[in-house]
């Protein structure tokens, strides 16, 4: 059992978003959604990327501590997840409470903000409808929203299949802890240079 009956499971959102960071860094920012399909995602964007929507997007990540004894960190700008502040926050045990993500599947790109508590999505950029008929335009938007929702739910289901597996504590969690330690060691080396 993950938590006792009646206890909050809100921490799963923070674990999911933090795990997405770890998984992305260690799996080239792709995640399987079926046996044949993958979805690409990210928490930052490549300076070389010529997508105008991604270029306008401000990166945002908010990291919260497991208790209220230390401060919450809100990082905004470029390369936020590679910043020393983000790496130190991870080392301190902070997890992602909010992050701006991009999700790419086939020929579609969605930009959105995700808050860990309740996994709420905001500022979702949907497809620009091409139809002239208002009903068709609404249908295009609805289909785009449905596809995004399906993909995001598949990503979360994949995370839960790993998180709820008996091997989480013995295998996956140590990999994440090693990744955090490696990130921190790289940061320390940069300080010494």
N, C-alpha and C positions, 0 to 999 in steps of 0.2 A: 504494500500500500504506500502510495506516494505521500499522502498526508492523512491525518485522522479525519474521520467523517465530521463534516461541519466546519472544518478549518479552511481558510482562504487558500486558493490555488493561484492567486495573482502573481506569485513569484515565477510561474511558468512563462509568462510573457517576457520578463527580464532574462530568464535563462534562454528562451528561444532567440531573442535578438542578439544576446551575447554569443550564443552558439553559432548563429548565422555569421557573425564576424569571424570566429575561429574557423568555421567550416569553409567560408569563402577564402580566407587566407591560405588554407591548406588544400583546397580543392579547386583552385583557379576560378572561384566565384561562380561555379555551376553546381546545380543540385539535381539529382534524379527525381522526376515526378512520375515516371513509369519505367518499365523495363527498357523501352526504346527512346524515351524522351527526357530531355533535361531543360532546365530553365536557368538563365543567367541572371545574376543580380549583383548589386554592389552598394556600398555605403559611401563611395566617393566616385569621382569620375576622372577619366584620363585627360590630362591637359591636351593631348593630341586629338581627342575625340572631337569630331566636327559637328556633332548633333547640337543645334542651337538651344534646344530645351535643356539638355544636360549642362551646357555652358552657363546658362542663366541661373541654374539651380545652386543655392547656397547649401553647402554641406552642414548638417547639424547632427550632433550626437550629445545626449545627456546621459551622464553616468551617475548612478545613485549608490550609496553605501548600503550594506545589509542592515545597518542600524542608523539611528539618527544622530550619532555622536560626531560624525564628520560631515563635511559639506558635500553638496551636490555639485557636479561640474557640468557646465553647459559649454560645449565647444562649437564654434561656428566659423566657417571660412573654408579654406582649401586644405585638403589632406588631413582632416580632423582625426581620422582613426589611426593615422601614422604619427600623430603628434606625440611629443614627450608626455604631455598632460594625460592623454588617453592611455598610454602605456603604463604610466605610474598609477593611474586610477584602477586599471585592471589588476596590477600587482597588489593594490590595497584591498582588493576584493569587491570593488564596485562593479556593477553590471549596468547594461544599457537600459535606460528607462524610456528613451525616445530617440529615434534616428530617422533621418531622411534616407530613403532607399530608392533604387531604381530596379525595375524588374523587366527583363527582356525575354520574349518568347516569340519564336518565328520572326515575323516582321513587325512586331509590336513592342513598344517601350512605354512603361508606366512609371511615373514619378510620383512619390507619395511620402507622407510622414506617418510613422507608425509609433504609437505609444504602447509601452509594454503592459500597462494596467488595462486589462480587458482586450488587448491587441486591437485598439481602435485605430482606424485609418482616417487620415484627413489630407486635405490638399491633393487629392488624387487627380492626376491629369489624364483625362480620357481622350479617346480618339476624336478628332474634329470630324463631325458628320459631313458626308458628301452629298447626301440626298437633299433635294429641294423641298420635298413634301415634309411638313412638320411631323407627321406620324412616323414617317420613315426615319427621320432624324432621331426621334426619341427611341425608336427600335434599335438603331445603330449604337446609340449610347448605352442602352440596356444590355445589348449583346456584349459590348466591350466591358462593361462592369461585371457581367456574369463571367466572362472569361478570366478577368483579373481575379475575381473572388475564388473561382475554382482553382486557379494556379496557387494563390496564396494559401488556400486551405490544404492543398496537396503538399506545399512546402512545410506547413505546420504539422501535418500528419506524418511526414517523413521524420521530422524532429522528434515527435512523440514516440514513433516506433523505436527510436534510439534511446530516448530519455526514459521510457518505461520498461526497457529491456533489462533483464537481470544483470547484464554485463555493464551497465552504466557506471556503477561505482568502481568496478575492477578494471575496466578498459577505457571507456570514453572519457570519464572525468580525469584520470591521470594524463591522457593525451592533451586535454585542454590545459591542465596545470603546467605541463611541460611546454606547451606553446606559449603560455603567458610568461613563463620563466625565460624562454628563449627571446621573446620580444623585449623583456626587461634587460637581459644581458646585452642585446644589440644596442639598446638605448644607453646603457652604461659605457659601452665601448665608444659610442659617438661622443659622449661627454669627455672622455679621456683624450680624444684626438684634438 
